[in-house]
Amino acid sequence: FFYRIAVFVLSFIWLVHGELLEADQDASVPEDWILVERVGSLEEVELTFALKQQNVNQMDELLKLVSDPDSHQYGKYLSLEEVAALVRPSQLTEKVVQNWLQSHGVKNCHTVVTQDFLQCVMTVVAEELLPGTKFHRYRRESHTLLRSTSLYSVHEDVHQHLDFVGGVHRFPPKGKDISKGWEGARQSALGFHLGVTPSVIRSRYNLTAKDVGTATNNSQAVAQFLEQYYHPADLAEFMCLFAGGFTHMSAVERVVGTQGRGKAGIEASLDVEYIMSSGANISTWVFTNPGRHESQEPFLQWMMLLSNMSAVPWVHTISYGDDEDSLSDAYMNRINIEFMKAGLRGISMLFASGDSGAGCRHLTKERNTFRPSFPASSPYVTTVGGTSFKNPFKVTYEVTDYISGGGFSNVFARPGYQVAAVEAYLKSVQPLPPQTYFNITGRAYPDLAALSDNYWVVTNRVPVPWVSGTSASTPVVGGILSLINDQRFLKGLPSLGFINPRLYKLQGKGLYDVTEGCHLSCLDDKVEGKGFCASPLWDPVTGWGTPNYPALLKALMD
C-alpha cells in the first residue's frame, strides 16, 4: 500500500516538474503516413538519447584552427579517442541519465566511443519514461514505423542533460519532400541530350586517364537512407559500359550495415557509380541503414556509426536532407556538433543542396518565404549545388541548373569564412528577391557545384538516361576531392578535412565560375517563381563554381 502511494507521489512529481524537450516536439504526421494501430504494451521501440556534450565552444575554435591554411595547426587533426576526451559528457550527466533509464527498467542500452549517445531498446515503458507519449504504428507504402505524435515531457533534472530523444516524433522525409533528385530521377523534358557519363565528367573537369587513385591509405564513402540500396551487379555493368578509358574499381570495398533485398534504388546507384568513376580507383565504402527497429532513424544511425569507428573514409557524400522548419533548432545544433567532430578528425562532409531551388514555404494565403534545407544549411559541411551545359549537345561551359538548391539559413548565422564573399554578392547583385523572403544574415549555401543534369545510371541491370539532381553533382565533387586527397597523401600531407575555410580563401581559384541563370522559388506575384541568380564569384545558386581539376589540385597541394 505504501509502495503504491510512493509510486503515485513520485509519478505526480515527475509530471508536475517535467519540461518539454524542445528537440523532438514537431509532432505532426506527414500526409503520406497512414495510422495503422495503437502499439501494444509488449511492443519494442528503440530510442536514441543524445547526451549533453562538454567543450563545444572549444571544439568550434579548434575546428577553425585545423581547417585554416594560415594557421600553424592546419591539418593537425584529432583521433576519435582525442575527440571523445574533448566532448564526452560530464560524469554527472552520464549518471543522471543512466539512473533515470534504470529507474524505469530500461537496461538494454549501448553507447559509442564518444559516450554522447545512448541507444536503448525497451517496451512501451517508453510512455512512462516520457510522459505524454502514445506510440502508434504508421505505414507508408510497404514501410511501417512506430511514432508518437503527442507532446511529451522530461523531468527537469534530466532535461538539462539531454539534447534530444530520437525515435519519438520525427518521420523520415520522403524523397520528393527533399528533392526531385533524391526521389530518384528528374526526367528531362528534352527527348535528346548528350547525356552525362564518366567520360563527359572527366572531359569537362579536365581529368586525364592518369588522374586515378594510387595511395593505399585513401578512401571515400557514400551514405544511403530512405530504403535506398545499390546492387553490385549494377556497379560492375556501369563500369563496363562507361569506364573503359581509365583505371577503376568495379566493386565497393566495404558495406557498413545490411543491404536490403529489394530492387536497387536509382539514387543509391547514382551515388556509388559516380563517386567511383570520378574518384576512380579509390577504395569506396557504402553506409547503408535499413534499420532493425521500426522506431530507428537512419540518419541518426549513420551519425552514431561515425562516432563509433576509429577508421573511416576521408570523404563522405550524402544526398539527404529536410526542410529547416520541420526540425527543431536543438536537434540541428546537435547534428552540427557531430559534423564538427568529423571535421576535427580530418573528414570532409559533402551534402547535396537539394533540388527545389530556393524552396517555398506558404506562411499564409498572401505571404510566402523561401525554404532552406538542412543539413545543406549547416555551417560545418560543404554543400554542393547543380549546373547544366549551356549547349546540351556539346561539352561546353556550364550555367545554373534551375533546380539547384541554395539560399540563406533561417537558423544559423553566417560563418566567418564566408562573410566577405556573401556580402560582396548581396551588394553587387540587383535586384535581389524581397528581404521578407530570406534571412540576409544567415549561413549562405551552396559552397560549390557540379553538373547535375541528365546523367546515365545503371540500375537493376538497365542503363537509364536523364537522371538529374544535386544528388548527382555531390558524389562527383566528392570523388574529385578524393583524388586531391590521394595526391596529398602521396606527398605526406594530411587530408583536406573541412574544406570550407580554405575554399573561401581561394576566392574561386581552381573553379569554373558559373555566371548565368537563376533557380526556381515561389510561384507568386512578388517573385514569380524566380529565386537567386548566378553572378561572378560566389553566389547562392552554384557557390564558387565547378571544379577545374588540375587548377584545383594545384591550389590545394600545400
Summary of the structure (lengths in Angstrom):
residues: 558
radius of gyration: 23.4
end to end distance: 74.4
largest distance: 83.9
contacts: 2062
relative contact order: 0.14
helix: 32%
strand: 23%
